[in-house]
Amino acid sequence: MSEDVRTNATQEGEEKSLNFIEKIIEDDLANGRVPNNTIVTRFPPEPNGYLHVGHIKSICLNFGLAQKYGGICHLRLDDTNPAKEDMEYIDSIKSDIRWLGFDWGEHEYYASDYYDQLHEIAINLIKQGLAYVDGQTPEQVKENRGTLTTPGKNSPDRDRSIEENLRLFKEMGEGKYPEGTYLLRAKLDMASPNINMRDPALYRIKFAEHPRTGNKWCVYPMYDFTHPISDAIEGITHSICTLEFEDHRPAYDWACSIDGIDHTPHQYEFARLNINYFVMSKRKLLNLVQLGIVSGWDDPRMPTISGIRRRGYSPESMKDFVSRVGVAKVESVVDYSLMEFCVREDLNKRAKRVMAVLDPIKLVIDNYPEDKVEYFEIENNPEDPTAGTRKMAFCKELYIEREDFMEVPPKGYHRLYIGNEIRLKTAYYVKATSCEKDENGNVTVVHCTYDPESRGGETPDGRKVKGTSHWVSARHAIDGEVRLYDKLFATEYPGGETGNYLDDLNPDSLIVLQNAKLEPWLADAKPGEYLQFMRSGYFTPDYDSTPSHPVFNRTVTLKDSWAKQKAKMGL
């Protein structure tokens, strides 16, 4: 790392408190403990599902440390379980990381890149009498492993001869035995107080086609054997993982000490990202997909990166979120509302303001000329002076929100009611005069008059009104589908009371509105565009959207309305 980069990193650290991993790195650099003075980190996801928001913290930490200290971050796909892995997951992982703004360049690796080396290391361990083939059943292995307070028992196969172990391991690799028949285990210490050091499994038999190696292998290495050796091979300097791997660190260090391993990386653990109202177990998320509770891994209600991306979250907002959460050694639960706050903060600066009427009712201006069309200048984003303006058509018949008119208003209601005057945003003052109803008594049309001298919201007499409504021209508006997404779960800790997270699904997590009236240019809006539907929330076009049938997903409401919803649901 260059002196300039180190100086800049140090200055930044002085301005902002360093987290404990940054302190370790800076101390290692200052004391010459980093080979070639170059930090090398890695992000090692298992391609057995889509990444979720919890992974964002690890991605930002590993790639961010490499950027801050002028180092390198590897992407290494931990593809050691072919039965659960798929190229779809690999592609999605790469896409999600790039969406967050990170790139691994030429440093893309796979655990399977090292299968030949790992296999050779395993054979050498057998030859040194440090590994043996165990023929116990999975149930016997579990029973003899012991507990946190009682030591384990040696396998009856622990003292097999080296020749017998070599023969059996060779035959395992030739596919001569069914799955579960044998394990290759390290010969460590069955009385160790750390269960992970009680003769850990190194290889198991698995008949499954691998996404990259096909059917070459019938035996596959275990994670605790593969991961540290892969780190060593790649020259990782700081192997950063979540706290659940803290007890695995002795096994990590053991693997890195095997004869022939030339580099010794070090493992450091941090608290993972836990968010209330979320489940982030891949098994549970896969179950939601398989049961059809959600439309797929990228359903906007899912806590996957693909899901929040489709919902309209910005990568900048999520990086801000994990930055606010910070890096610590103690597990905690982050409030969902903080994540939504970060999304609102970011989208407020970048989202284009849009007139969209989600529950339309027709407004007829009786004294407005029948064929007249006017155009009003609308600010695209008052928070961004460079965002410009656009023109919006105005005519005799408009659509406003149904909630903006009441026949018999409650006290404090400042929208339209008979005899009351409001402002149509950027246009005119209008006063309601009457309404039409259908056979069920529902209001279908509101009649009003406008003040021609109030264009732009100013009047010669200087009078003011309390209510303002957004609107779209009935003649120019297009129809659209709007999907109102909310939390998938209605309780902070899904399954906390019953043990079954599916018991806590939020019945209102998706409400679909089929008859929204939208500004016409929205027909051509594309996924990835950030929009604010005035008074409704932030939205983005869905992947299903087409010019003939535009579809929009609600990203987040303008304010945190969940407290009111919980009260309504009796939670």
N, C-alpha and C positions, 0 to 999 in steps of 0.2 A: 504494500500500500504506500502511495506517495506521501511525502511529508505534508503537502498541501491538503490532501484529502483527510489525513489524520488531524491536522490543525483545525480544518473546518468542522470535522466531526466533534472534536473536543469543544470548540466554541459553541456548537449547537447544544452539546451536552450541558454546558455551563448555563445556557439560557433556559433549558428545560431539564428537569430532573431525569437522570438516567434510570432506566429500570434495571433490575438485578442482573439480567443477562448482558446488557450493555456494559455494566460495570465489570463483569467478568471478562468480556472481550477487550475492553480498554486496558485492563490489567494484564491480560495475556499479551497484547501487542506491546505494551510498555516494557514488559519483562522478557521479550523475545521468545515466547512460548508458542508462536504461530509459525509453522513452516513457510518459508518464502515471504513471511509477513503478510500473507493473504488469507483473509477469512473465507472459508468455504462452508456454506450451509446447504441444506437440502429440504425439499418438501416431498414427503414420501407417501402419497395416498394409495390406498388399495383400490383397484378398479372393479369393485363389486357393487357399485351404486353411484349415485350422483353426489357431488359435494354439497354440503349444507352450510348454513351461515357460521356454524362453529368452526369450519375449516378456514373461514376468512381471516380469523385471528392468526392462525398458524401460517397462512400464505403471506399475510402482511408482515408478520414477524420475521420469517425466514428470508423472504425476498427483500424486505425493508432493511434488515441488518446488513445484507450483502451490499445493497446500494449505499447505505450510510458509511460503511467502512471500506468502500472501494473493492469489495470482494466478489464472490461468485455464488450464485444459488443454483443448485441442481434440481431438476424435476426427475424424480425416480418413481416409477410406477411399481408398487410392491405386488407383483403378479405371482404370488406363491400358492394361490388357491384357485386353480383353473375351473373348478366346478361352479364358482360363483362369479367369475369374471367375464367381461365382454368388451369387444372393441367399442361398442356404443358408450360404455362408461369411460373408456380411455379418451375418446373424442370429446366427450362432455367435460371432462376434467381439464383438458387443454383449453377448451373454449372459455371455461369459467375463469381460469387464471389470467388469460389474455384480457378478458372483459374487465378484470380488476386493474389492468394496466401493467402487468408484469410479464416478463419474457425470460426464458431460460437459455435462449440462443442455441448454441450447439450442445448444451449440457442436458440432453434428454437421455435418461437411462432407464433400464428395467432390471428388476431383481433377476429376471430370467437371463439377462446378459451374463450372469455369473454362475449359472447352473453347473457348467463344467468345472469351474474352480471350486465351487462349494462341494461338489461330489468328490473331487480329489482330496479336499481337506478332510471330508468325512472318512474316506478310506485311510488316510494317514492317521487319523485319530484311532481307528480300529487297530491299525498296525502297532501303534504305541500303547495299546491296552487301555485307551482312554474313552472308548465307546464300545457298545455291545448291542446286539440284536435281542430285543425283548419279545417273547412270545405270549406274554400275559394278555388276557382279554382287556378291552378298554375299561370294563367294570373293575377288574382286578388291579389295573394300574391306578385307577382312582382311589380304590379302597386302601391300597398299600402306600399311597402317597403321604398319608398322615394328615394332621391338622396343624393349626397354628400353635397348638399347645402340646401335641404329641409328635414324635419323630416318625418318619416313614420307615417302611420295611424294604430291605433289599429284594430285588427280583430274584427268583430262583435261577434266572438265566444270566445273572450279573457276572458269573465266573466262567461263562463259555470261553472256550479257547479262541485265540486270535484267528486261527485258521477257520474255525467253525463260523465265527462272526463274519469273516470276509466272504465265505461261501454263501451264507444266508443273505447278506446284503447284496451280493451280486445277483442272486436268484430273485430277490425282491425287485431289483431293477429290470429283470428279464420278464417280469409279469407272471411269475410262477405261483404266486400266492394271492388269495383274495384280499380285498381291503380289510384292514383291521386285524390281520393275522399277526403282523409284526410291526414293531417300531425300532428305529435306531435311536439309542439314548446315549447321552454323555455319561461317563462314570465319574460322578462328582461326590456328593455327600447326602445320603438319604436322611441324615440326622440334622441337616442344616436348619437353623431357625428360619431361613428364607426358603419358602416352599419352591420358589422358582429355581433354586439350586439343587433340588432333589432329583438328580439324574434327569435333566430336561430332555424332552424328545428333540431329536435333530432331523429325522426323516420319517415320513409315513408313506404307505402305499396309497396311491390315488390313480384310478383309471378314469381320466377325463382329458378331453382334447384341450390343449392350451391355446389361447388366442395367438401366441407367437411361435411356440415350439411344436405345435401340433401334437402328434402322438409319440414324440421321441422318448418321453420319460414316463415311467410307471411309478417312480418315487419322487416326492417333492419335499424340499427343505421347509422346516418350520420357520415362523417369523423370527423368533428369538435367536435363531442361528443365522438366518439370512441377513437380517437387518444390520447388525453390527459389522459383519464381514463386508457387506456392500459399502457401508460407510468408510471402512478402512481402505478398501480397494480404490474408492473415489477420492480419498484424501480429505474427507470431511473434517473440519476442525472443531465445529460446535454442533453436535447432534441434539437438536432441540425438540422435545416431545412433551406431551401432556402428563399431568401428575399420576395418572393411573399406571404409568410405566416406571415410576420411581422404584418400586419393588423389583423391577426387572433389571435395574442397573447392574447388580452383581453378575447376572448372566451375560449382560452386554459386555462388561469388562472382561469376563472370562473368555468370551468368543474373540475379543480383540487381542487377547494374549496368546492365542494358539500359535505354535511354531509356524513360521513362514509368513505371518502377518507383519508387514513392514511398517505400518502406520497405526498409531493408537489414537483414535478420536475420543472425545469425552461427551457424555450425555448430560443434558441439563433439562430439568422438568419445570413446566409452568402450568398455571391453572387454566383449564380449558374454558371456553365461552359457553355458559349456561344462561338461557333466557326463559323467563316464565311464559306460560301459554304455548310452549313449543315442545315437541318431541324431536330428538335428533339422533335417535338410534336408527341406523340403516335398516335393521331388521323391521322395525316398526314402520318406517317410511315405505319400505317395499311392500309391507302388508297393506298399507293404505292404497297403494297402487293396484295390487292384485285383487283387493276386494272391490275395487271400483268406487271407493269413497271419494277419490280424487281422479282427475282425468289422466294423470300421468306424473312422472317425476317433475315435470316443469309446470304442473298446476300452480297458478299464482297464490294458492293458499299454502303450498308446501314451503318449508323452511330451507329448501334447496337453493343454491345460487341460481340455478336455471329458473326456479319458480319466482324468486324475488326479481330477477331480471325481467321475466315476462310480465310481472306485475307492475314494473316501472320504477323500481328502485335504481338509483344511480350508483355506479362504483365509487364515486367520490363520497357519497353519503355513508356508504358502508365502511370505507376506510376511516372516515371521521368517527364513526361509531366505535370501531375497535380501538381507535386511538384514545377515545374518551374512557373506554373501559380499562385500558392499560394492561400491563403485564405484571402478574403477581404470582406468589407461591401458594396462596390460599384460595380454595374453591369458594365461589359465591354465585349468586343468581342475579343476573342483570334484568332490570325491568324492561318489558317489551316497549313501554312508552318512550324510553330513551332512544331506542332504535327509530321509532316513528318520528321523534323530535328531530333527529339528525336528517331523516329523509325530507321532512318539511323544510328545515333550514336550507338544505341544498336546493330543493326544487323551487322554493320561493324565488331564488335568484335566477333560475334558468328556464322555468316553465313558461310557455306562451299562454296568455290569458285567452279564454275561449267562451263564447256565448253558447251554452248547451242547455236545453230545457228537457229535463229527464222525465217529468210527469206533466205533459203539456195540457194546457187548456187554451182555447182560442180567445183572443182579445180583438174585438172589432172596434175600430175608431170611427164612429158614425159620421163625424164631420170632416174626415180626411178624404181628399179627392180619390175617386175610385181607381184611376189608372196611374196615379202619381207614384214615382219611386224616388226616394232620396238616398244619399249615401253619407254615412257618418264615419269619421276617422276614429279608429279604435287603437289604443296603445297595446302593443304586443306584450310588454312587460314593464310596468311602472318602476320595477326595481333595476331595470337595465336600460339606460338611455340609448344604447346602441341597438336595441332590439327593433326599433322602428314602429311603424303603424300599418294598419290595413283598413280598407273600406268595407263597410257593412251596409247591406241594403235594408231600407225601411219602407213599409207600405201600409195600406189600410188595415190589413189583417195580419196579426202577429200571433206568436205563441208565448205564453208566460208559464211559470210553474203553477200547478194547481194550488199549492199551499200559499200562493201570493194573492188569492182572493178568498174571502169568506163573506157569506150573506149576513151572518150574525157574528161579528167579531168579538173576542174576549177583550177585556180591558188591557190596554197596552199594545194591542195589535196595530201595526203601522203600515200594513200593506193595503191592497185594494179592498174596499167594501163600498156599498152603495152610498154615494155622496162624498167619498173620500178621494183625495188627490195624492198621487205619488209621482215619482220621476222614473221614466224609463231611461236606463243608463245611457249616457251620452246623447240622448235624443230629446224627448219632450216631456212636459207634465201632462198627465192624463187623469181624468176623474171618472169613476165608475157611475153608470146611470141605471143599468138594469142587467139581468142575466137570463139565459135560457136553460131549461133543464130537460133531461130525458124522462122516459116513463118511470124510472126508478127514483126520480127526484135528484139525480146527480147533475150538477151544473156542467154544461157543455160549452157555453159561449158566454163571455162577459162583454157587455157593450159599454163604451166609454166615449168621452169627447176629449180632444186635445187642445192645448193652448198654442196656437201657431207662433206666438211671440216668446215661447219658452225654449226654443231650440238650444241645445247644449246645456240646458239646466239653469239658464239665467232668465229672469223675467224683468220687464220694465218697472214693475212695482216692488221688486226685490223680495217677494214672498218666498218662503222656504217650505219644503215638505220633509217629513221624517222618513218616509219609505222610498226605497229604490229597488226596482226589479230589473233583472236582465231579461232578454227577449231574443227571438229570431223572427225573421220575416216568414210568414206562412207560404208566400209565393216562392221563396228562394231556398227555404230550409230543406235538408235531406233527412231521411229516416235513418236511425242508427240503433244498434244494440249496445246497451251499457251493462257491464257486469260489475256489481257492487260487491267487492271482496272484503271480508273481514277475517278475524282470527278463526282458525280452523277448530280451536278448542275453546270452550266456554269457561274453563277453570284455569287457575294459575299453574297448577301441577297436575296435568292430565293423568288420570288413574290413581291419584293420590289417596282417594277414599276407598274406591272399590277394587283397586289393583288392576283394573282394565281401562286403559287409556281411551278405548273406543266408547266407553260410557259417557265421556265428557265432550263429545263432538258438539260444536256449536251449530244448531239448526239454521242459523241465519248467516253462515259463513259465506254464502253466495246468493245474491238476489239478482235476477236477470230482468232488465227492463227492455222490452222489445220495441217501444214506440217513442224513443227519444227523438227530439227535433234538434238538428245540429246546423252549424254554419256550413255552407256547401263545400268549402275548400277542405273540410275534414275528410271528405271521401278519399283524398289522396294522401292522407297522413300515414306515416310508416312506423312500424314497431321501432322503439328506441327514441321516439320523439316524446318530450316531456311537456305535458299540457296541464293547465289549471282550468277546470270547468268552474266558472265563477259561482261562488257560494256553495259549491258541491264538494270539491276536493281536487286532488291531483290524479290525472289519468294518463294512460298511454294506449296507443293502438295495439290490439292483440295480433298474434300471428295469424289468427283466422280472418282478420279483416281484409275485405276486398272493396274496390270502389263501388260496387253495386250493393254491398252489404257491410258497411263499416262497423267494426266492433271495438269497444274501448273498455279497458280494465281500470277500475279504481285502484290507484296505488295506495293512497292514504287520505283520510279526511282532512279538512282544513284545521280542525282542532281535535283534541283527544275526546271523543264522545263515548268511550267505552264505559266510563263510570255510569253514565245515564243508561246505557244498554244493560249493564249488569243489574241495575236497580229494577229495570223493566222486567228482566227475566227472573227476578227474585233471587239473585246470586249474592 
